Amino acid sequence: MTTRSSEPGGRLLLAPMEGVMDATMRDLITRNGGFDLCVTEFLRVVDELLPPRVFHRLCPELHAGARTPAGTPVRLQLLGNNPETMAVNAARAVELGSPGVDINFGCPARTVNKSRGGAILLTEPETLYRVVSAVRAAVPAAQPVTAKMRLGFEDRARLLDNTWALLDAGAAEIVVHARTKVDGYRPPAYWDEIARVAEVARKRGVPVVANGEVWSRADYDRCRAASGVTDVMLGRGALALPNLAAVIACGQPPWTWEQALAAVMQLGATDIAAGRERYMPSRIKQWLKYLERAYPEARICFEQVKRVRTAAEMQAALRKGVSPPMAACL
Ligand SMILES: Cc1cc2nc3c(=O)[nH]c(=O)nc-3n(C[C@H](O)[C@H](O)[C@H](O)COP(=O)(O)O)c2cc1C
């Protein structure tokens, strides 16, 4: 196992991905090394202090020092607009062991935005300020309060207002997904816009993390050059090429399809062992879709398993692919 981190060249963060990047995935992806920090899927905060079990469900690593089995720290992410409830839930996240807390100002989901959560708040810099200030005040000073945002909601007009709001409120770090909400996930990511945020944040000594469309070592280099920042967050790229962080951090060769398929099988086995059989086939299919970007074999594999409904059938189908011919998994 390669455990060297990407320091001092810059940190690598594993992106929060709701419905995809749960503890099992974080374990599989961080095992190979290269990552310095993970951020959890968002925890939706409305009008109450959530019970500890909700935090533990989202981030079981809290039972293990808030680290993945490979030792990568995991920070909890909260999403909401109410400063008071965000503050009490942030305090609880930290009490339960989260190394600081991250706040989501980037979620583009219509249902979330309709209830004034996620990216819609980029139209209200004053709300960003109030939420982050309240959270900052509620969390011990040694614990970082970080924020993740997009370039804007409809356009980038308020990018620097939002940046100043986060800085004035005491954000310790800002992750910028280099697209607006309206851009969705459509390429390109506008990495050069991150440079504008970084220029302002530098005045306060606050690091900025670049995010969006980094699928390879070459993208990573281009992203850093365009944004001028050294820290990068990887999302879909780390699912498409599961050892992307180690490729970047340690020059590890990109995994072969056989290695990727072994990780897919491991995910299946873990889900079964944890009693998540019903959920397992759809998870495997979901990952294969991401893997298609790096491996033509993943498409063949997906076509062959797309009608599989049970965990046992899925396991048998994948197992056949482990012996030659390796190009297919049936
Ligand atoms: C399925 C999915 C779920 C996501 N869930 C979250 C989330 O819970 N919190 C968050 O801040 N960003 C979330 N994101 C955004 C990612 O963290 C990241 O900003 C985005 O995918 C761009 O980075 P990438 O091109 O490296 O994937 C999600 C993205 C996807 C595709």
The ligand as an SDF file (V2000), in Angstrom:
LIG
                    3D

 31 33  0  0  0  0  0  0  0  0999 V2000
  -23.4730   12.3130   -7.2240 C   0  0  0  0  0  0  0  0  0  0  0  0
  -22.8430   13.5490   -6.6410 C   0  0  0  0  0  0  0  0  0  0  0  0
  -23.0870   13.8770   -5.3190 C   0  0  0  0  0  0  0  0  0  0  0  0
  -22.5200   15.0330   -4.7520 C   0  0  0  0  0  0  0  0  0  0  0  0
  -22.7570   15.3190   -3.4310 N   0  0  0  0  0  0  0  0  0  0  0  0
  -22.1560   16.3990   -2.8540 C   0  0  0  0  0  0  0  0  0  0  0  0
  -22.3050   16.6820   -1.4660 C   0  0  0  0  0  0  0  0  0  0  0  0
  -22.9590   15.9390   -0.7060 O   0  0  0  0  0  0  0  0  0  0  0  0
  -21.7020   17.7990   -0.9740 N   0  0  0  0  0  0  0  0  0  0  0  0
  -20.9490   18.6300   -1.7730 C   0  0  0  0  0  0  0  0  0  0  0  0
  -20.4220   19.6330   -1.2830 O   0  0  0  0  0  0  0  0  0  0  0  0
  -20.7660   18.3620   -3.0820 N   0  0  0  0  0  0  0  0  0  0  0  0
  -21.3400   17.2730   -3.6300 C   0  0  0  0  0  0  0  0  0  0  0  0
  -21.1170   16.9850   -4.9500 N   0  0  0  0  0  0  0  0  0  0  0  0
  -20.1790   17.8140   -5.7290 C   0  0  0  0  0  0  0  0  0  0  0  0
  -18.7650   17.2140   -5.6870 C   0  0  0  0  0  0  0  0  0  0  0  0
  -18.2550   17.2520   -4.3760 O   0  0  0  0  0  0  0  0  0  0  0  0
  -17.8190   17.9840   -6.6250 C   0  0  0  0  0  0  0  0  0  0  0  0
  -17.8300   19.3370   -6.2550 O   0  0  0  0  0  0  0  0  0  0  0  0
  -18.2270   17.8630   -8.0940 C   0  0  0  0  0  0  0  0  0  0  0  0
  -18.5220   16.5260   -8.4300 O   0  0  0  0  0  0  0  0  0  0  0  0
  -17.1300   18.4050   -9.0210 C   0  0  0  0  0  0  0  0  0  0  0  0
  -15.9240   17.7230   -8.8120 O   0  0  0  0  0  0  0  0  0  0  0  0
  -15.4410   16.5140   -9.7840 P   0  0  0  0  0  0  0  0  0  0  0  0
  -15.4730   17.0520  -11.2050 O   0  0  0  0  0  0  0  0  0  0  0  0
  -14.0530   16.1840   -9.2920 O   0  0  0  0  0  0  0  0  0  0  0  0
  -16.4180   15.4010   -9.6290 O   0  0  0  0  0  0  0  0  0  0  0  0
  -21.6800   15.8720   -5.5360 C   0  0  0  0  0  0  0  0  0  0  0  0
  -21.4360   15.5130   -6.8740 C   0  0  0  0  0  0  0  0  0  0  0  0
  -21.9900   14.3750   -7.4220 C   0  0  0  0  0  0  0  0  0  0  0  0
  -21.6720   14.0260   -8.8610 C   0  0  0  0  0  0  0  0  0  0  0  0
  1  2  1  0
  2  3  1  0
  2 30  2  0
  3  4  2  0
  4  5  1  0
  4 28  1  0
  5  6  2  0
  6  7  1  0
  6 13  1  0
  7  8  2  0
  7  9  1  0
  9 10  1  0
 10 11  2  0
 10 12  1  0
 12 13  2  0
 13 14  1  0
 14 15  1  0
 14 28  1  0
 15 16  1  0
 16 17  1  0
 16 18  1  0
 18 19  1  0
 18 20  1  0
 20 21  1  0
 20 22  1  0
 22 23  1  0
 23 24  1  0
 24 25  2  0
 24 26  1  0
 24 27  1  0
 28 29  2  0
 29 30  1  0
 30 31  1  0
M  END
$$$$
